Amino acid sequence: MTDRVPTGSARLDEILNGGLLKNAINLVTGVPGSGKTILSQQVVFNNATKERPALYLTTLSEPLDKVLRYGESLTFFNRDALQDGRVIYQDVGPQLSEEGLGALTATVDRALKEIRPGLVVIDSVRSLHAIAPDGAGYRQFLFDLVRRLTGAATTSIWNAPYSRAEVLNEPEAAIADSIVALDVKQVGTRETRVLQVLKLRGSGYRIGEHMYRVTSDGLQAFPRLAEARAQAGYDLSPSHAGTGIGAVDELLGAGGGYWAGACTLIAGPTGVGKTLMGLHFLYHGGEAGEPGILATFQENETQLARIVGSFGWSIDDPNVHVLSRGVVDMNIDEWVYELLELAEKTSAKRIVIDSLLDVAKAAGDPIRFREWMFSMTQRFTRSGVSLMLIVEVPDLFQLYRVSEDAISHLSDNVILLQYVQEDAKLSRALTILKTRAMRHQPMVRRYEITNDGFVLGDVISLNR
């Protein structure tokens, strides 16, 4: 059973390995308000045809006029599809109340004979428990319903307001060929919507929880970024990505910069010049024909325009793109797909993330954050994209640690920026702590920030 019915969300289809199962029973569960009805209608309007129309049956849960009223506010809702018979809504609630489960069976039989639907939605099946005679009788009813639907080569979606903890103990779960569970979780003070595939017969799917949003365009999913360690080899570029600071290139060795496709961590306290080092890297890349992206949570584009303008760069540089995002109501899985799409659209070869602390706070879970960081660095490394991560540390002087969550272990290069107090004067100092597959000069160098940007000075002792 490998045929699929697309959901209308490309990323949800990716999670499902192509979409919902065709000619099968697909159970969509979730707490009230999680988006079951919206997802079902999204599938209906994206797949209904005149030859194989879609039948949407409401039972004893939401009244049909309410389903239609909210459905009309969604962009995929097509009233023409109702008028030409591609999509048919029917409320069987009154008949169920009067005649019992047999009313639904009779409705399905009539539809299969008269309109031959390619897709049938029952919203919801859980409400049928209230009129079922007993447990064994309800199971027999479900079995007969499945036999009718699958025998007619019809794809079915059954909605049911079960939580993930409840659904696997219900008879619908045993009969269903696939189960997609929608949920709303509380992460700190923020509600996050997650979906999980609990069952999918016949093929693989993306395991774990995946974030989703319900928008006017329907349900949009964001597959969990969880890259396995690459077993097969991949090509590493022999070239170097210049830092944009000549003296730093010299400190990094004969190659003149980082390895192309490497991950570099810039760590230091506030105001020391971390963002400026990232801007040097991006604008130098732009001049060399390597488009770049600044993914920032620190400045909006108006503030950033003033900063880059003061050093002779332009915010409108066609080779340097800005992805500015606030941390309020941010989910890292959604955000990283914005970054991946922009990287693909612009053919980016350099990316600076400013700062990693904002991403870690949005992740909430430190284990999830480490998994996400590993996955992101793996993906960009294999694509030959040079990644620069900026992290702020709390100590101003004599730094004893660079980063939490093992981020420095994932980085190919680690550069430390710090303050040094020399009597009444406060100086800035740079140290290259780590480079992979390159020799570097591990010494502390004074630097200044001028109108031309970073200017490296002499070697400085931290024991003064």
C-alpha positions in Angstrom: 0.0 0.0 0.0 2.2 2.8 -1.3 -0.2 5.2 -3.1 -0.7 8.5 -1.4 -3.2 11.3 -1.2 -1.5 14.7 -0.9 -2.6 16.8 2.1 -2.1 20.3 0.6 1.0 20.8 2.9 4.2 19.8 1.1 6.0 19.4 4.4 3.3 17.4 6.0 3.5 15.1 3.0 7.2 14.8 3.6 6.5 13.7 7.2 4.0 11.1 5.9 6.3 9.9 3.1 4.1 11.3 0.4 0.7 12.0 2.0 -2.2 10.1 3.6 -2.7 6.5 2.6 -4.9 6.1 -0.5 -7.9 3.6 -0.4 -7.3 3.3 3.4 -8.6 4.5 6.7 -6.7 7.5 8.0 -7.5 8.5 11.6 -6.8 12.1 12.6 -6.9 12.7 16.3 -6.3 15.6 18.6 -7.7 17.7 21.4 -10.5 20.1 20.5 -9.2 23.1 18.5 -6.0 21.3 17.3 -7.0 21.5 13.6 -8.5 18.2 12.7 -11.4 19.6 10.8 -9.2 22.2 9.0 -6.8 19.5 7.9 -9.6 17.2 6.7 -11.1 20.0 4.6 -7.7 20.9 3.3 -7.3 17.4 2.0 -10.8 17.4 0.5 -10.4 20.6 -1.5 -7.0 19.6 -2.7 -8.1 16.2 -4.1 -11.8 16.3 -5.0 -12.7 15.9 -8.7 -15.9 15.7 -10.7 -15.2 12.1 -11.5 -14.3 11.2 -7.9 -15.9 13.8 -5.6 -15.3 14.2 -1.8 -18.0 13.5 0.7 -17.8 15.3 4.1 -20.1 13.9 6.7 -20.7 15.6 10.1 -22.1 13.5 12.9 -22.9 14.5 16.4 -19.9 16.8 17.1 -20.0 20.2 15.3 -23.1 21.3 13.4 -22.6 21.5 9.6 -23.3 25.2 9.3 -20.5 25.9 11.8 -18.1 23.7 9.9 -18.9 25.6 6.7 -18.9 29.0 8.3 -15.3 28.6 9.6 -14.3 26.7 6.4 -15.2 29.6 4.2 -12.6 31.8 6.0 -9.7 29.5 4.7 -8.0 30.3 1.4 -8.3 26.7 0.0 -12.1 26.7 0.5 -13.6 26.8 -3.0 -17.4 27.5 -3.3 -17.3 26.5 -6.9 -16.3 23.0 -5.8 -19.6 22.8 -3.9 -21.7 24.1 -6.7 -20.3 21.7 -9.3 -20.5 18.7 -7.0 -16.8 18.1 -6.5 -17.3 18.6 -2.7 -20.4 17.5 -0.9 -21.2 18.3 2.7 -23.9 16.3 4.6 -25.0 16.4 8.2 -26.1 12.9 9.4 -26.4 14.0 13.0 -30.3 14.1 13.1 -30.6 10.7 11.5 -28.0 9.2 13.9 -30.0 10.6 16.9 -33.2 9.0 15.6 -32.1 5.8 13.9 -28.7 4.9 15.5 -25.5 3.8 13.7 -27.5 2.2 10.9 -28.2 5.7 9.6 -24.5 6.3 8.9 -24.1 2.9 7.2 -27.1 3.6 5.0 -25.7 7.1 4.1 -22.3 5.6 3.1 -23.9 2.8 1.1 -26.1 5.3 -0.8 -23.1 7.6 -1.5 -20.9 4.8 -2.7 -23.6 3.7 -5.2 -24.8 7.1 -6.4 -21.8 9.5 -6.4 -18.8 7.1 -6.1 -16.7 9.4 -3.9 -12.9 9.1 -4.0 -12.7 10.6 -0.5 -15.0 10.3 2.5 -14.5 12.3 5.7 -16.4 11.3 9.0 -16.2 14.1 11.5 -16.2 12.7 14.1 -16.2 9.0 14.8 -15.7 9.4 18.6 -19.2 10.9 18.9 -20.6 7.6 17.6 -19.7 5.9 20.9 -22.7 7.7 22.5 -25.2 5.8 20.4 -23.3 2.5 20.1 -25.1 -0.4 21.7 -22.0 -1.9 23.4 -18.3 -2.4 22.8 -18.6 -5.6 20.7 -21.5 -4.0 18.7 -19.4 -0.9 18.0 -16.4 -2.9 16.8 -18.7 -4.8 14.4 -20.1 -1.6 13.1 -16.6 -0.2 12.5 -15.6 -3.4 10.7 -18.6 -3.3 8.4 -17.9 0.4 7.7 -14.3 -0.3 6.8 -15.3 -3.2 4.6 -17.7 -1.0 2.6 -15.2 1.9 2.2 -12.1 0.0 1.3 -14.1 -2.4 -1.0 -15.1 0.7 -3.0 -11.5 1.9 -3.3 -12.3 5.0 -1.3 -9.9 7.0 0.9 -11.3 7.8 4.3 -10.4 10.3 6.9 -11.9 9.8 10.4 -11.7 12.6 12.8 -11.7 11.9 16.5 -11.0 14.2 19.5 -8.7 11.8 21.3 -5.5 12.8 23.0 -2.4 10.8 22.1 -2.6 9.0 25.4 -6.2 7.9 24.7 -6.3 7.0 21.1 -4.2 3.8 21.0 -6.6 2.2 23.4 -9.7 2.8 21.2 -11.1 0.4 18.6 -10.7 3.0 15.8 -6.9 2.8 16.3 -6.8 -0.9 15.7 -8.8 -0.6 12.4 -7.1 2.5 11.1 -4.3 2.1 8.5 -2.7 5.4 9.6 -3.0 7.6 12.7 -1.9 11.3 12.7 -2.1 12.8 16.2 -2.4 16.6 16.6 -1.7 18.1 20.0 -1.2 21.5 21.7 1.6 21.5 24.2 2.6 24.2 26.7 6.3 25.1 26.4 7.0 27.6 29.2 4.5 30.4 28.7 3.9 29.5 25.1 1.5 27.1 23.4 3.1 25.0 20.7 1.3 22.8 18.2 2.9 19.4 17.5 1.9 16.5 15.3 3.1 12.9 15.4 2.5 10.0 13.2 1.5 7.1 15.5 0.9 4.6 12.8 1.4 4.3 9.0 1.0 0.9 7.4 3.2 -0.2 4.5 6.0 2.4 4.5 8.3 4.6 6.6 7.6 8.1 7.9 9.3 10.8 9.9 9.3 9.8 13.5 9.1 12.2 16.5 7.1 15.3 17.1 6.8 17.9 14.4 5.7 21.5 14.9 2.8 22.8 12.9 0.7 26.0 12.6 -2.9 26.5 11.6 -3.2 29.5 9.3 -5.7 30.9 6.8 -3.9 28.7 4.3 -4.7 25.6 6.4 -2.4 23.4 8.4 1.3 24.0 7.6 3.8 21.5 9.1 7.5 21.9 9.8 9.3 18.5 9.9 11.6 18.1 12.9 15.2 18.8 11.8 16.9 15.6 12.9 19.7 14.7 10.6 21.4 11.3 11.1 25.2 11.4 11.0 26.2 11.0 7.4 27.5 7.5 6.7 28.4 8.1 3.1 31.2 10.4 2.1 30.7 13.8 0.6 32.9 16.3 -1.2 34.7 18.9 0.9 35.7 22.1 -0.9 39.5 22.6 -1.1 39.0 26.4 -1.1 38.9 28.8 1.8 36.3 31.4 2.9 38.1 34.6 3.7 37.1 36.3 7.0 37.1 39.8 5.5 39.8 40.7 8.0 43.3 40.3 6.5 45.1 39.9 9.7 42.7 37.2 10.9 43.2 35.3 7.6 47.0 35.4 8.4 46.4 34.0 11.8 44.4 31.1 10.4 47.3 29.9 8.3 48.4 29.7 4.7 44.9 29.2 3.3 43.8 32.6 4.1 40.5 32.0 6.0 38.2 29.3 7.2 37.7 26.1 5.1 34.7 26.6 2.8 31.7 24.9 4.4 33.1 24.9 7.9 31.2 26.0 11.0 32.8 28.8 13.0 31.8 29.9 16.5 32.4 33.5 17.6 32.1 33.9 21.4 32.4 37.0 23.5 30.7 39.4 25.9 28.4 42.2 24.9 29.7 45.0 22.7 33.0 43.4 21.9 32.4 43.2 18.1 30.9 39.8 17.4 28.3 41.0 15.1 30.8 43.2 13.3 33.0 40.1 12.7 30.0 38.4 11.2 29.3 41.4 8.9 33.0 41.4 7.7 32.5 37.7 6.8 29.3 38.3 4.9 30.3 41.4 3.0 33.7 40.0 2.0 31.8 37.0 0.7 29.5 39.2 -1.3 32.4 40.9 -2.9 33.8 37.5 -3.8 30.6 36.4 -5.4 29.5 34.3 -2.5 26.0 35.4 -1.4 25.3 35.4 2.3 22.5 35.6 4.9 22.5 37.4 8.3 19.9 35.6 10.4 19.5 38.0 13.3 17.4 38.4 16.4 19.4 41.3 17.7 18.6 44.2 15.3 15.8 45.0 12.9 16.6 46.1 9.3 16.3 49.8 10.2 18.9 49.5 13.0 21.1 47.2 10.9 21.1 49.7 8.0 22.7 52.3 10.3 25.3 49.9 11.6 26.4 48.6 8.2 26.3 52.1 6.7 28.7 53.3 9.3 31.3 50.9 8.0 30.8 51.7 4.3 28.5 48.8 3.5 24.9 48.8 2.2 21.9 47.1 3.6 20.7 46.8 0.0 23.7 44.8 -1.1 22.2 42.2 -3.5 24.6 39.6 -2.2 23.9 40.0 1.5 20.4 39.1 2.7 18.8 39.7 6.1 16.4 37.4 7.9 15.3 39.4 10.9 13.0 37.7 13.4 11.9 38.5 16.9 12.0 35.8 19.6 8.4 36.3 20.7 6.3 33.3 19.7 9.2 31.8 17.8 9.6 28.1 17.1 13.0 27.0 15.9 11.6 24.3 13.6 9.5 26.9 11.8 12.4 29.5 11.7 15.0 27.1 10.3 12.7 26.3 7.3 12.6 30.1 6.7 16.4 30.1 6.7 16.7 27.0 4.5 14.2 28.5 1.9 16.1 31.8 1.8 19.4 30.0 1.5 18.1 28.0 -1.5 16.4 31.0 -3.1 19.6 33.1 -2.8 22.1 30.3 -3.4 23.8 31.4 -0.2 27.3 30.2 0.6 27.7 32.0 3.9 25.3 32.2 6.8 25.7 34.1 10.1 23.3 33.4 13.0 23.3 36.2 15.6 22.8 35.0 18.2 22.7 31.4 19.2 21.4 32.2 22.7 18.1 33.4 21.2 17.7 30.2 19.3 18.5 28.2 22.5 15.8 30.1 24.4 13.3 29.4 21.7 14.1 25.7 21.8 13.2 25.5 25.4 14.6 21.9 25.8 18.5 21.8 25.9 18.5 18.2 24.5 16.3 19.3 21.6 18.5 22.3 21.0 21.7 20.1 20.8 19.9 17.8 18.3 18.8 20.7 16.3 22.3 22.3 16.2 23.9 19.0 15.1 21.3 18.6 12.4 21.6 22.1 11.1 25.4 22.1 11.0 25.4 18.7 9.2 23.0 19.9 6.6 24.9 23.1 5.8 28.3 21.3 5.9 27.1 18.8 3.3 25.8 21.6 1.1 29.2 23.5 1.3 27.7 26.5 3.1 30.0 28.2 5.6 28.2 28.8 8.9 29.1 31.3 11.5 27.5 31.1 14.9 27.6 34.0 17.3 27.2 33.4 21.0 27.3 35.9 23.9 29.0 34.9 27.1 28.3 36.5 30.5 31.9 37.1 31.6 33.6 40.3 30.5 37.2 39.4 31.5 39.3 36.2 31.7 36.8 33.9 30.1 36.9 30.3 31.3 34.2 28.8 29.2 33.0 29.4 25.6 29.5 27.9 25.3 27.1 25.5 26.9 25.3 22.6 25.2 28.5 21.3 23.5 28.3 23.9 20.7 32.1 24.4 20.6 32.5 20.6 19.9 30.3 21.0 16.8 32.3 23.9 15.5 35.3 23.6 13.2 36.7 26.9 14.3 36.3 28.8 17.6 37.3 32.4 18.0 37.2 34.2 21.3 36.7 37.9 21.7 37.2 39.4 25.1 38.0 42.6 27.1 41.4 43.1 28.7 41.8 45.7 31.5 45.1 47.6 31.2 45.2 50.0 34.2 42.5 52.5 33.4 42.2 51.4 29.8 39.8 48.7 28.5 41.2 46.9 25.4 39.7 44.3 23.2 41.5 41.0 22.5 41.1 38.2 19.9 42.2 34.6 20.2 41.8 31.7 17.8 41.2 28.8 20.1 40.5 26.1 17.6 40.7 25.2 13.9 40.2 21.8 12.3 42.6 20.6 9.7 44.5 23.9 9.8 47.4 25.3 11.7 46.7 28.6 13.4 48.5 31.0 15.7 47.0 30.5 19.2 48.0 33.9 20.6 46.0 36.8 22.1 46.0 39.8 19.8 44.8 43.3 20.6 42.4 44.8 18.1 40.5 48.0 17.6 37.2 48.8 15.9 37.6 51.8 13.6 35.6 53.2 10.7 37.2 50.5 8.6 36.1 47.8 10.9 38.4 45.3 12.7 42.1 46.3 12.9 44.4 43.8 14.6 47.2 45.0 16.7 50.1 43.5 18.7 50.3 40.4 20.9 48.9 41.1 24.4 49.4 39.3 27.7 46.4 38.4 29.8 48.6 38.4 33.0 49.0 42.1 33.2 
